[in-house]
Amino acid sequence: MLENFGSYLKRRRRDNALTQDRLALALSCHSTTLGGIDSVTISRWERGTTEPTLERQRHVIHFFQDDADQVLPFRSARPNLLSTEQSVGYLIRHYLNSPKLGSKVGTFPEKENRKYEVRHLSGSDVDDPFIELILDYDHSIFEAGLPVSHELLHGWIGHSNVLSVVSTKFNHYFGHLIALPLAEDIYGRLIHGEMEEAEIRNSDIVPPEEPHGLYIYSLYGASKIAAALLLIEMAHYAGKYLESIRHIGGLCATSDGARLARSFHLQPGHVGPEVAHGPVRYQGREVQYLTYTAPLASILKDAGLRRILPLH
């Protein structure tokens, strides 16, 4: 099993007979990237309560004159998933409330996650009302020239995909996430606007154990809590099929969706509205259509996201 960063740091510090105070001073002098750290930071890193960025990890490895290619990657300091409550709090604190992303996702900024429910639709009888809600919501935002049909969406949710969830509160609909493990050529065509979602067929969907691009049918935002819950479900999936996911991405048409995409460090790969039949207005704003995509390897460079993935 891979060593976590905290164990590595403590072991190498002791190998060099350094106290935490002396190591903090030595690292600060060694690299401007590590400047300003103190013994408290060293203690937190060793205990795994915080984790430095990958860049800082490389500078620490260089300080000890070890080969980074031999040492990296470290396993997560938390090999088990956080509880849903812990993960929601972590995502809201570090992503959805991040100054970089803005202080608001969606129009329902509730502060607590009680009474929210994420319902998994895969592998169970799918209620027609949920199908209609999803279609109405998506079609009201994205007026595709070839809209997704009731039958096609029912097939995706009921039989073909491994991640389809909706978030509700008091039976009020707050958003959905439908992720399809697609053959890489199909994924690429969707991301680059060469085909529309309604053209996805069951034969394009591959078993999650095979190499694939995880295409997210909806990147639209809802409340902070609902958005965080949906992100957590995606993190669960990403952790389970880590070895076979090549890219993650999808289409969105709202600024809320863009914030969610950036939470996973997805970069815009194609910009509308020239391929999306003109601009639309959503909640009083004109929005454009964007496709977001990123290799899973680049997403995992984020230490915060690695903390909520079941990496071993």
Contacts in CASP RR format, 6 or more apart in sequence:
PFRMAT RR
TARGET T0000
AUTHOR 0000-0000-0000
METHOD contacts of the structure
MODEL  1
MLENFGSYLKRRRRDNALTQDRLALALSCHSTTLGGIDSVTISRWERGTT
EPTLERQRHVIHFFQDDADQVLPFRSARPNLLSTEQSVGYLIRHYLNSPK
LGSKVGTFPEKENRKYEVRHLSGSDVDDPFIELILDYDHSIFEAGLPVSH
ELLHGWIGHSNVLSVVSTKFNHYFGHLIALPLAEDIYGRLIHGEMEEAEI
RNSDIVPPEEPHGLYIYSLYGASKIAAALLLIEMAHYAGKYLESIRHIGG
LCATSDGARLARSFHLQPGHVGPEVAHGPVRYQGREVQYLTYTAPLASIL
KDAGLRRILPLH
1 75 0 8 1.000
1 312 0 8 1.000
2 73 0 8 1.000
2 74 0 8 1.000
2 75 0 8 1.000
2 312 0 8 1.000
3 71 0 8 1.000
3 74 0 8 1.000
3 75 0 8 1.000
4 48 0 8 1.000
4 74 0 8 1.000
4 75 0 8 1.000
4 76 0 8 1.000
4 77 0 8 1.000
5 45 0 8 1.000
5 48 0 8 1.000
5 51 0 8 1.000
5 52 0 8 1.000
5 57 0 8 1.000
5 74 0 8 1.000
5 77 0 8 1.000
6 45 0 8 1.000
6 46 0 8 1.000
6 47 0 8 1.000
6 48 0 8 1.000
6 74 0 8 1.000
6 77 0 8 1.000
7 46 0 8 1.000
8 71 0 8 1.000
8 74 0 8 1.000
9 42 0 8 1.000
9 45 0 8 1.000
9 46 0 8 1.000
9 60 0 8 1.000
10 46 0 8 1.000
12 64 0 8 1.000
12 66 0 8 1.000
13 20 0 8 1.000
13 23 0 8 1.000
13 42 0 8 1.000
13 46 0 8 1.000
16 23 0 8 1.000
16 64 0 8 1.000
18 26 0 8 1.000
19 39 0 8 1.000
20 39 0 8 1.000
20 42 0 8 1.000
20 43 0 8 1.000
20 46 0 8 1.000
21 38 0 8 1.000
21 39 0 8 1.000
23 39 0 8 1.000
23 42 0 8 1.000
24 37 0 8 1.000
24 38 0 8 1.000
24 39 0 8 1.000
24 41 0 8 1.000
24 42 0 8 1.000
26 63 0 8 1.000
27 34 0 8 1.000
27 35 0 8 1.000
27 37 0 8 1.000
27 59 0 8 1.000
27 60 0 8 1.000
27 63 0 8 1.000
28 34 0 8 1.000
28 35 0 8 1.000
28 36 0 8 1.000
28 37 0 8 1.000
30 59 0 8 1.000
30 62 0 8 1.000
30 63 0 8 1.000
31 59 0 8 1.000
31 62 0 8 1.000
31 63 0 8 1.000
33 55 0 8 1.000
33 56 0 8 1.000
33 59 0 8 1.000
34 56 0 8 1.000
34 59 0 8 1.000
34 60 0 8 1.000
34 63 0 8 1.000
41 50 0 8 1.000
44 50 0 8 1.000
45 51 0 8 1.000
45 52 0 8 1.000
48 77 0 8 1.000
48 78 0 8 1.000
51 76 0 8 1.000
51 77 0 8 1.000
51 303 0 8 1.000
51 304 0 8 1.000
51 306 0 8 1.000
51 307 0 8 1.000
52 60 0 8 1.000
52 303 0 8 1.000
53 303 0 8 1.000
54 72 0 8 1.000
54 301 0 8 1.000
54 303 0 8 1.000
57 72 0 8 1.000
57 74 0 8 1.000
58 68 0 8 1.000
58 72 0 8 1.000
61 67 0 8 1.000
61 68 0 8 1.000
61 71 0 8 1.000
61 72 0 8 1.000
62 68 0 8 1.000
75 311 0 8 1.000
75 312 0 8 1.000
76 306 0 8 1.000
76 307 0 8 1.000
76 309 0 8 1.000
76 311 0 8 1.000
77 307 0 8 1.000
78 307 0 8 1.000
79 310 0 8 1.000
79 311 0 8 1.000
79 312 0 8 1.000
80 310 0 8 1.000
81 87 0 8 1.000
81 236 0 8 1.000
81 308 0 8 1.000
81 309 0 8 1.000
81 310 0 8 1.000
82 90 0 8 1.000
82 307 0 8 1.000
82 308 0 8 1.000
84 113 0 8 1.000
84 229 0 8 1.000
84 232 0 8 1.000
85 113 0 8 1.000
87 228 0 8 1.000
87 232 0 8 1.000
87 235 0 8 1.000
87 308 0 8 1.000
88 113 0 8 1.000
88 225 0 8 1.000
88 228 0 8 1.000
88 229 0 8 1.000
88 232 0 8 1.000
89 113 0 8 1.000
89 228 0 8 1.000
90 304 0 8 1.000
90 307 0 8 1.000
90 308 0 8 1.000
91 228 0 8 1.000
91 231 0 8 1.000
91 232 0 8 1.000
91 263 0 8 1.000
91 308 0 8 1.000
92 224 0 8 1.000
92 225 0 8 1.000
92 228 0 8 1.000
94 304 0 8 1.000
95 101 0 8 1.000
95 228 0 8 1.000
95 231 0 8 1.000
95 263 0 8 1.000
96 105 0 8 1.000
96 224 0 8 1.000
96 227 0 8 1.000
96 228 0 8 1.000
96 259 0 8 1.000
96 263 0 8 1.000
97 103 0 8 1.000
97 224 0 8 1.000
100 262 0 8 1.000
101 259 0 8 1.000
101 262 0 8 1.000
101 263 0 8 1.000
102 259 0 8 1.000
104 224 0 8 1.000
105 221 0 8 1.000
105 222 0 8 1.000
105 223 0 8 1.000
105 224 0 8 1.000
105 227 0 8 1.000
105 256 0 8 1.000
105 259 0 8 1.000
105 260 0 8 1.000
106 221 0 8 1.000
106 222 0 8 1.000
106 223 0 8 1.000
106 224 0 8 1.000
106 227 0 8 1.000
106 256 0 8 1.000
107 223 0 8 1.000
107 283 0 8 1.000
108 174 0 8 1.000
108 222 0 8 1.000
108 223 0 8 1.000
108 224 0 8 1.000
108 226 0 8 1.000
109 223 0 8 1.000
109 224 0 8 1.000
110 169 0 8 1.000
110 223 0 8 1.000
110 224 0 8 1.000
110 225 0 8 1.000
112 225 0 8 1.000
113 225 0 8 1.000
113 228 0 8 1.000
113 229 0 8 1.000
115 169 0 8 1.000
115 170 0 8 1.000
116 167 0 8 1.000
116 168 0 8 1.000
116 169 0 8 1.000
116 174 0 8 1.000
116 225 0 8 1.000
116 226 0 8 1.000
116 229 0 8 1.000
117 167 0 8 1.000
117 168 0 8 1.000
117 169 0 8 1.000
118 165 0 8 1.000
118 166 0 8 1.000
118 167 0 8 1.000
118 229 0 8 1.000
118 230 0 8 1.000
118 233 0 8 1.000
119 165 0 8 1.000
119 166 0 8 1.000
119 167 0 8 1.000
119 168 0 8 1.000
120 164 0 8 1.000
120 165 0 8 1.000
121 130 0 8 1.000
121 157 0 8 1.000
121 158 0 8 1.000
121 164 0 8 1.000
121 165 0 8 1.000
121 166 0 8 1.000
122 157 0 8 1.000
122 158 0 8 1.000
122 161 0 8 1.000
122 162 0 8 1.000
122 163 0 8 1.000
122 164 0 8 1.000
123 158 0 8 1.000
123 159 0 8 1.000
124 158 0 8 1.000
126 154 0 8 1.000
126 157 0 8 1.000
126 158 0 8 1.000
130 166 0 8 1.000
131 150 0 8 1.000
131 153 0 8 1.000
131 154 0 8 1.000
131 157 0 8 1.000
132 150 0 8 1.000
133 166 0 8 1.000
133 173 0 8 1.000
134 153 0 8 1.000
134 166 0 8 1.000
134 176 0 8 1.000
134 178 0 8 1.000
134 218 0 8 1.000
135 147 0 8 1.000
135 148 0 8 1.000
135 150 0 8 1.000
135 153 0 8 1.000
137 173 0 8 1.000
137 175 0 8 1.000
137 176 0 8 1.000
137 220 0 8 1.000
138 148 0 8 1.000
138 217 0 8 1.000
138 218 0 8 1.000
138 220 0 8 1.000
139 147 0 8 1.000
141 220 0 8 1.000
141 253 0 8 1.000
141 254 0 8 1.000
141 280 0 8 1.000
141 282 0 8 1.000
141 287 0 8 1.000
142 251 0 8 1.000
142 253 0 8 1.000
142 276 0 8 1.000
142 280 0 8 1.000
142 289 0 8 1.000
143 277 0 8 1.000
143 280 0 8 1.000
144 196 0 8 1.000
144 197 0 8 1.000
144 198 0 8 1.000
144 276 0 8 1.000
144 277 0 8 1.000
145 196 0 8 1.000
145 277 0 8 1.000
146 196 0 8 1.000
146 198 0 8 1.000
146 199 0 8 1.000
147 198 0 8 1.000
148 197 0 8 1.000
148 198 0 8 1.000
148 217 0 8 1.000
149 198 0 8 1.000
152 198 0 8 1.000
152 200 0 8 1.000
153 178 0 8 1.000
155 202 0 8 1.000
156 164 0 8 1.000
156 178 0 8 1.000
156 180 0 8 1.000
156 200 0 8 1.000
156 205 0 8 1.000
156 217 0 8 1.000
157 164 0 8 1.000
157 178 0 8 1.000
158 164 0 8 1.000
159 202 0 8 1.000
160 180 0 8 1.000
160 202 0 8 1.000
160 205 0 8 1.000
161 178 0 8 1.000
161 179 0 8 1.000
161 180 0 8 1.000
161 181 0 8 1.000
161 205 0 8 1.000
162 179 0 8 1.000
162 181 0 8 1.000
162 208 0 8 1.000
162 237 0 8 1.000
163 177 0 8 1.000
163 178 0 8 1.000
163 179 0 8 1.000
163 233 0 8 1.000
163 234 0 8 1.000
163 237 0 8 1.000
164 176 0 8 1.000
164 177 0 8 1.000
164 178 0 8 1.000
164 179 0 8 1.000
165 176 0 8 1.000
165 177 0 8 1.000
165 230 0 8 1.000
165 233 0 8 1.000
166 173 0 8 1.000
166 174 0 8 1.000
166 175 0 8 1.000
166 176 0 8 1.000
167 173 0 8 1.000
167 174 0 8 1.000
167 175 0 8 1.000
167 176 0 8 1.000
167 222 0 8 1.000
167 225 0 8 1.000
167 226 0 8 1.000
167 229 0 8 1.000
167 230 0 8 1.000
168 174 0 8 1.000
169 223 0 8 1.000
169 225 0 8 1.000
169 226 0 8 1.000
174 222 0 8 1.000
174 223 0 8 1.000
174 225 0 8 1.000
174 226 0 8 1.000
175 218 0 8 1.000
175 220 0 8 1.000
175 221 0 8 1.000
175 222 0 8 1.000
175 226 0 8 1.000
175 230 0 8 1.000
176 218 0 8 1.000
176 230 0 8 1.000
177 216 0 8 1.000
177 217 0 8 1.000
177 218 0 8 1.000
177 230 0 8 1.000
177 233 0 8 1.000
177 234 0 8 1.000
178 216 0 8 1.000
178 217 0 8 1.000
178 218 0 8 1.000
179 214 0 8 1.000
179 215 0 8 1.000
179 216 0 8 1.000
179 217 0 8 1.000
179 234 0 8 1.000
179 237 0 8 1.000
180 200 0 8 1.000
180 204 0 8 1.000
180 205 0 8 1.000
180 214 0 8 1.000
180 215 0 8 1.000
180 216 0 8 1.000
180 217 0 8 1.000
181 205 0 8 1.000
181 206 0 8 1.000
181 207 0 8 1.000
181 208 0 8 1.000
181 210 0 8 1.000
181 212 0 8 1.000
181 213 0 8 1.000
181 214 0 8 1.000
181 215 0 8 1.000
181 241 0 8 1.000
181 244 0 8 1.000
181 245 0 8 1.000
182 190 0 8 1.000
182 200 0 8 1.000
182 204 0 8 1.000
182 205 0 8 1.000
182 206 0 8 1.000
182 212 0 8 1.000
182 213 0 8 1.000
182 214 0 8 1.000
182 215 0 8 1.000
183 204 0 8 1.000
183 205 0 8 1.000
183 206 0 8 1.000
183 212 0 8 1.000
184 211 0 8 1.000
184 212 0 8 1.000
184 213 0 8 1.000
184 246 0 8 1.000
184 247 0 8 1.000
186 195 0 8 1.000
186 200 0 8 1.000
186 204 0 8 1.000
186 215 0 8 1.000
187 212 0 8 1.000
187 213 0 8 1.000
187 215 0 8 1.000
187 247 0 8 1.000
188 194 0 8 1.000
188 293 0 8 1.000
189 195 0 8 1.000
190 196 0 8 1.000
190 197 0 8 1.000
190 200 0 8 1.000
190 215 0 8 1.000
190 250 0 8 1.000
190 251 0 8 1.000
190 291 0 8 1.000
191 215 0 8 1.000
191 247 0 8 1.000
191 249 0 8 1.000
191 250 0 8 1.000
191 269 0 8 1.000
191 270 0 8 1.000
191 291 0 8 1.000
191 293 0 8 1.000
192 269 0 8 1.000
192 270 0 8 1.000
192 291 0 8 1.000
193 270 0 8 1.000
193 275 0 8 1.000
193 291 0 8 1.000
197 217 0 8 1.000
197 251 0 8 1.000
200 215 0 8 1.000
206 212 0 8 1.000
208 237 0 8 1.000
208 240 0 8 1.000
208 241 0 8 1.000
208 244 0 8 1.000
209 241 0 8 1.000
209 244 0 8 1.000
210 244 0 8 1.000
211 244 0 8 1.000
211 246 0 8 1.000
212 244 0 8 1.000
212 245 0 8 1.000
212 246 0 8 1.000
213 245 0 8 1.000
213 246 0 8 1.000
213 247 0 8 1.000
213 248 0 8 1.000
213 249 0 8 1.000
214 237 0 8 1.000
214 238 0 8 1.000
214 245 0 8 1.000
214 247 0 8 1.000
214 248 0 8 1.000
214 249 0 8 1.000
215 249 0 8 1.000
215 250 0 8 1.000
216 234 0 8 1.000
216 248 0 8 1.000
216 249 0 8 1.000
216 250 0 8 1.000
217 250 0 8 1.000
218 252 0 8 1.000
219 249 0 8 1.000
219 250 0 8 1.000
219 251 0 8 1.000
219 252 0 8 1.000
219 257 0 8 1.000
219 258 0 8 1.000
219 260 0 8 1.000
219 261 0 8 1.000
219 292 0 8 1.000
220 252 0 8 1.000
220 253 0 8 1.000
220 254 0 8 1.000
220 256 0 8 1.000
220 257 0 8 1.000
221 227 0 8 1.000
221 254 0 8 1.000
221 256 0 8 1.000
221 257 0 8 1.000
221 259 0 8 1.000
221 260 0 8 1.000
222 230 0 8 1.000
222 256 0 8 1.000
227 256 0 8 1.000
227 260 0 8 1.000
230 260 0 8 1.000
231 260 0 8 1.000
231 263 0 8 1.000
231 264 0 8 1.000
232 308 0 8 1.000
234 248 0 8 1.000
234 264 0 8 1.000
235 305 0 8 1.000
235 308 0 8 1.000
235 309 0 8 1.000
236 310 0 8 1.000
238 245 0 8 1.000
238 248 0 8 1.000
238 296 0 8 1.000
238 299 0 8 1.000
238 309 0 8 1.000
239 309 0 8 1.000
239 310 0 8 1.000
239 311 0 8 1.000
240 310 0 8 1.000
242 296 0 8 1.000
242 309 0 8 1.000
242 311 0 8 1.000
245 296 0 8 1.000
246 295 0 8 1.000
246 296 0 8 1.000
247 293 0 8 1.000
247 294 0 8 1.000
247 295 0 8 1.000
247 296 0 8 1.000
248 264 0 8 1.000
248 266 0 8 1.000
248 293 0 8 1.000
248 294 0 8 1.000
248 296 0 8 1.000
248 299 0 8 1.000
249 261 0 8 1.000
249 266 0 8 1.000
249 291 0 8 1.000
249 292 0 8 1.000
249 293 0 8 1.000
249 294 0 8 1.000
250 261 0 8 1.000
250 266 0 8 1.000
250 291 0 8 1.000
250 292 0 8 1.000
250 293 0 8 1.000
251 289 0 8 1.000
251 290 0 8 1.000
251 291 0 8 1.000
251 292 0 8 1.000
252 258 0 8 1.000
252 260 0 8 1.000
252 261 0 8 1.000
252 289 0 8 1.000
252 290 0 8 1.000
252 292 0 8 1.000
253 276 0 8 1.000
253 280 0 8 1.000
253 282 0 8 1.000
253 287 0 8 1.000
253 288 0 8 1.000
253 289 0 8 1.000
253 290 0 8 1.000
254 282 0 8 1.000
254 283 0 8 1.000
254 287 0 8 1.000
255 285 0 8 1.000
255 287 0 8 1.000
258 268 0 8 1.000
258 290 0 8 1.000
258 292 0 8 1.000
261 268 0 8 1.000
261 290 0 8 1.000
261 292 0 8 1.000
264 294 0 8 1.000
264 299 0 8 1.000
264 305 0 8 1.000
265 294 0 8 1.000
265 298 0 8 1.000
265 299 0 8 1.000
265 301 0 8 1.000
265 302 0 8 1.000
265 305 0 8 1.000
266 292 0 8 1.000
266 293 0 8 1.000
266 294 0 8 1.000
266 299 0 8 1.000
267 292 0 8 1.000
267 293 0 8 1.000
267 294 0 8 1.000
268 290 0 8 1.000
268 291 0 8 1.000
268 292 0 8 1.000
269 290 0 8 1.000
269 291 0 8 1.000
269 292 0 8 1.000
269 293 0 8 1.000
270 290 0 8 1.000
270 291 0 8 1.000
271 288 0 8 1.000
271 289 0 8 1.000
271 290 0 8 1.000
272 278 0 8 1.000
272 288 0 8 1.000
272 289 0 8 1.000
272 290 0 8 1.000
273 279 0 8 1.000
273 280 0 8 1.000
273 288 0 8 1.000
273 289 0 8 1.000
275 289 0 8 1.000
276 288 0 8 1.000
276 289 0 8 1.000
279 286 0 8 1.000
279 287 0 8 1.000
279 288 0 8 1.000
280 286 0 8 1.000
280 287 0 8 1.000
281 287 0 8 1.000
299 305 0 8 1.000
300 306 0 8 1.000
300 309 0 8 1.000
END
